[in-house]
Amino acid sequence: MEAWKQVGDLVVPVDRYPSVRDHTTLREAIEVIESAQLEVELRKSLPRVLLVFDEINVLVGTLRRRDIMRGLEPKFLSSQPLDYRKKLFDVELDPNLSELPYDRLLRGIQEQAKRPVSDVMRPIEAILQADDHYMKAMYEMVSGNLSLIPVIQDEQLVGVLRSVDLFHEMAKLVR
């Protein structure tokens, strides 16, 4: 029987994982995440999260695709209550609802794309040690609703653990 692996056995090395600086614009972050591709154990995947580093190369947060999309919402919409914004796009609610002008939406999105990622990034919510047990990683991911957790060894960031890789290992155990 195979020995129980540690988190460090599943880490995607930090130098292979896509990242941006905290002052990077949302537009630039879109280019990075759209062009990135990872290969782990001969399985290719597109990253759903970028790592965000500050000027002295300290990991300060993560940026999910949905954080970017939230950050692109035009100011004239984001300043409205959520119920109002939902109604604008709910055609079943009122099929006669007037459409938002395309050019106004486009200008709003393009303006928001100039914002730094630090405006919408998520702070680091959990950190794992490279010698942590899989079960600790699974607990952190499930309880924190996280799909990626930074991994350190000897107080240095060595990489990240992705939920897809942990799930793959759990699937092997179940089979």
matplotlib code that plots the C-alpha trace (Angstrom):
import matplotlib.pyplot as plt

x = [0.0, 1.3, 2.3, 0.1, 1.4, 2.1, 0.9, 4.4, 4.0, 1.2, 2.5, 2.7, 6.0, 5.6, 7.8, 5.5, 2.3, 1.0, 1.2, 0.9, 2.0, -0.6, -0.4, -1.1, -4.3, -7.3, -6.7, -3.1, -4.3, -6.8, -4.0, -2.0, -4.8, -6.0, -2.6, -1.5, -1.6, -0.4, 0.7, 0.6, 1.3, 0.7, -2.7, -3.1, -5.4, -6.1, -5.6, -8.6, -6.6, -3.5, -1.1, -0.7, 2.7, 3.8, 6.9, 9.1, 7.9, 5.6, 2.4, -0.4, -3.4, -5.1, -7.2, -9.9, -11.5, -14.7, -12.9, -11.8, -15.3, -16.6, -14.0, -15.0, -18.6, -19.1, -19.3, -22.8, -24.0, -21.9, -23.2, -26.8, -28.3, -27.9, -31.6, -31.7, -28.7, -30.2, -33.4, -31.5, -30.5, -33.6, -35.6, -38.1, -38.9, -40.0, -39.5, -40.2, -37.3, -35.2, -31.7, -28.6, -26.8, -23.9, -21.5, -22.1, -21.5, -18.3, -16.9, -17.7, -16.0, -12.9, -12.6, -12.8, -10.2, -7.6, -8.1, -5.3, -5.9, -5.3, -8.9, -10.5, -8.0, -8.7, -6.4, -4.6, -7.0, -5.0, -1.5, -0.3, 3.1, 4.7, 4.7, 1.0, -1.3, -3.8, -6.6, -5.6, -5.5, -8.9, -10.3, -8.9, -10.2, -13.7, -14.2, -12.8, -14.4, -10.9, -9.7, -6.0, -3.8, -0.2, 2.3, 5.4, 8.5, 11.0, 9.0, 9.5, 6.7, 7.4, 4.2, 0.4, -1.9, -4.9, -8.2, -8.1, -4.8, -6.0, -9.3, -7.3, -5.3, -8.5, -10.1, -7.1, -7.6, -11.3, -10.8]
y = [0.0, 3.5, 5.7, 8.7, 11.7, 15.2, 18.5, 19.1, 16.1, 17.9, 21.4, 23.4, 25.2, 29.0, 29.8, 27.7, 29.3, 32.5, 35.6, 39.4, 42.4, 44.1, 47.3, 45.3, 46.5, 44.2, 44.4, 43.1, 40.4, 39.3, 38.8, 36.8, 34.5, 34.1, 33.0, 30.8, 27.0, 24.5, 20.9, 18.8, 15.0, 15.2, 16.8, 20.3, 22.8, 26.5, 28.4, 29.9, 32.0, 34.2, 34.8, 38.5, 39.7, 43.1, 45.1, 43.1, 39.7, 38.9, 37.0, 39.4, 37.8, 35.8, 36.9, 34.6, 35.1, 36.0, 38.7, 40.2, 40.1, 41.7, 44.4, 45.1, 46.0, 49.6, 52.1, 53.3, 49.7, 48.8, 51.8, 50.5, 48.0, 44.3, 43.8, 46.6, 45.2, 41.8, 43.2, 44.9, 41.5, 39.4, 39.3, 36.8, 39.5, 42.0, 41.3, 45.0, 46.2, 48.6, 47.4, 49.2, 51.0, 48.9, 51.8, 53.0, 49.4, 49.1, 52.4, 51.5, 48.1, 49.6, 52.3, 49.7, 47.6, 50.3, 49.5, 47.7, 44.1, 45.1, 46.6, 43.3, 40.6, 38.3, 38.2, 35.0, 33.0, 29.9, 28.6, 25.1, 23.6, 21.3, 18.5, 18.8, 15.8, 15.7, 15.7, 19.1, 20.5, 19.0, 20.5, 24.0, 23.9, 22.7, 24.9, 28.0, 27.3, 27.7, 26.3, 27.2, 27.4, 28.7, 26.2, 27.1, 25.2, 26.6, 29.9, 30.3, 30.1, 27.0, 26.7, 26.3, 23.4, 23.4, 21.7, 19.9, 18.2, 17.3, 16.0, 13.9, 12.3, 11.6, 10.0, 7.6, 6.7, 6.0, 3.9]
z = [0.0, -0.9, 2.0, 2.8, 1.0, 2.4, 1.0, -0.4, -2.7, -4.6, -4.7, -7.9, -7.5, -7.1, -10.1, -12.3, -11.1, -12.8, -10.8, -10.9, -8.8, -6.6, -8.8, -12.0, -13.7, -14.1, -17.9, -17.5, -15.1, -17.7, -20.2, -17.7, -16.7, -20.3, -21.5, -18.6, -18.7, -16.1, -16.6, -13.5, -13.8, -17.5, -17.0, -18.5, -16.9, -17.0, -13.7, -12.1, -9.7, -9.9, -7.1, -6.1, -4.9, -3.5, -4.5, -2.2, -3.5, -0.6, -1.4, -0.4, -2.0, -4.7, -7.6, -9.0, -12.4, -10.7, -8.6, -11.9, -13.3, -10.1, -10.5, -14.1, -13.2, -14.2, -11.4, -12.4, -11.8, -8.7, -6.9, -7.1, -4.7, -5.6, -6.2, -8.7, -10.6, -10.8, -12.2, -15.1, -16.4, -15.4, -18.7, -17.2, -14.6, -17.2, -20.9, -21.7, -19.6, -21.5, -22.4, -21.1, -23.9, -25.1, -25.5, -22.0, -20.6, -22.7, -21.5, -18.0, -18.2, -20.0, -17.3, -14.5, -16.2, -15.3, -11.6, -9.7, -8.8, -5.1, -5.3, -5.8, -4.7, -1.8, 1.2, 2.0, 4.2, 4.9, 4.6, 4.7, 5.6, 3.1, 5.6, 6.5, 6.1, 3.2, 5.6, 7.0, 3.4, 2.7, 5.9, 5.1, 1.5, 2.5, 5.6, 3.9, 0.5, -1.1, -4.4, -3.8, -0.7, -0.5, 0.8, 2.8, 3.9, 6.4, 6.3, 2.6, 0.0, -2.1, -4.1, -4.0, -3.5, -5.8, -5.0, -8.4, -7.5, -4.0, -5.4, -8.0, -5.1, -3.1, -6.1, -6.4, -2.8, -3.2, -6.3]

ax = plt.figure().add_subplot(projection="3d")
ax.plot(x, y, z, "-o")
ax.set_aspect("equal")
plt.show()
